[in-house]
Amino acid sequence: MTDRGSKRTPGPLIVIGGGEDKEGERVILREVARHLNGGKLVLATVASHQPEGYFEAYQTAFADLGISDLVELYVKDRAETLDPDKLRVLEGAAGVFFSGGDQLRISSQIGDTPIEQRVREIHQAGGLIAGTSAGASMMSETMLVKGTSGESYKIGDLHMAPGLGLVRNVIIDQHFAERGRFGRLFGAVAHNPRELGIGIDEDTALVLQDGRFDVIGSGCVYVVDGAGVTQSNIAEARPERALSMYDIRLHVLSSGDTFDLARRRPAEVPDVTTSHAIETPERR
């Protein structure tokens, strides 16, 4: 008999920057399979306006990784989230994997619906929730929707919206180094300095559980921390003006590194409480 006072630990989140390897070593997909331990995986293709081909691609990629029970969940509009047949797809699921596309489709089509509630129940019961590209961005409370890539951030050039909030106090961006999205993540953090900005490269993922995440894959994860910012022009400047921001902290993590979200620091690294100026010959 289960103790009424006991609480189950939520399952892991695997947050993927997009472009995960589906043919070679498949490090990230192997990690997904490992957490499922032979259980049923629901591939949610909700982010796509044209989902054809997604299921077949993942079916092939997962074929020899121990995932034999893979099913697709797609809704073309919010009305379909009320269809009992759609909800039944999630029955018995050990995990849900959100594919890429448009993150606003995920939040607008399933947000505050029985499908979202069931996804949360799976997670709270210890199930895996994974997402790639758009499926990564939607996991945060504040979701990056649109902004210019590959150039410095202009103050009026950013669109954000509520995500599903599976992980709190972060803003997630994907295809990060490949599409030059540093400027827009700096802009997002300037708007929300209490939240960490996390940029994830392609074929790279963070595996998040118990307030910490491990990095896996071939690229890097960039963590932008604006808590110590002393000045920015985000509130005063004209919309076409480039962002300026002082004293921002940046961490660059690669496979095998761990980050503690509560401490806002890489694990096993001491807290930095004071800054030490470098002594140059002129200053001696």
C-alpha positions, 0 to 999 in steps of 0.5 A: 500500500502506498504511503499517502504522504510519499511523493514520487520524483518527477522523471527526467527531461531531455532537452535537445538542440535539434539535429540529433544524430539518427544514423550513427552513434545516436548518443542522444536517442540512446539516452532516451531509450535508456530512460524508457527501459523498454517502455512505450514512447509517444512521439508528439509531432504537434509542432509541425504543420505537416508532420508526415515523415517524422514518425517514420524517421524516428521509427527507423532511428529507434528500431534497434535501441530497444524501443519497440512500442512507438506511437504518434500523437498529432493534433491539428487544432485544439478541438482534437485535444478533446477527442478521447482517441487522442488522449488514449494514445498516451495511456501506458506511456513511459515517455513523450518525445516532442519533435521539431517545428513551431514551438508556438503550435505546441503551447497554443494547441495543447496548452491547458488541455487534457493532453497537456495535463496527461503529459504532466501526469506522466512526468510527475509519475516518473516518466520521461519528457523529451523535446528537440528543437521546438520541443526544447523551447516549449519546456520553459515558462517563458518561451522564445518564439522568434528573433533575428539570428546571426547578428547583434540583438536589436531591442525591438526584435524579439518575440516571447510567449508562455511555454509549458513550464516543465522547467522553471526559471530558464529560457531555452534556445536551440540550433544555437551556435549553428544559427548564431543565436547568441544575440537573441538569447542575450536579449531574452536574458536582458528582458528577464535577468532572473532567468538563466538563458540556455542555448543548446547546439545541434546534436547536443542535449541536456538531461535534467533531473533534481535541479541539475543537468548533464550535457551529452552529445557532440556540441555545447550548451551555453548558459547566460546568467544575467543576475549580476548585470549592473547596467543595460539599455533594454528599458530606455533605448529605441526599438532599433537600437542595439542592446548593451549590457554590462557584467553578464556571466557566460558558461560554456559546457560540453559533454560530461559537464554538469550544471546546478540550476539552484547554484547557477554554477557548474557542479563541483565548481566553487561559488565565486563571491569576489572578483580578483583583478589581474595584476599587469606589469603597469599596475604592480 
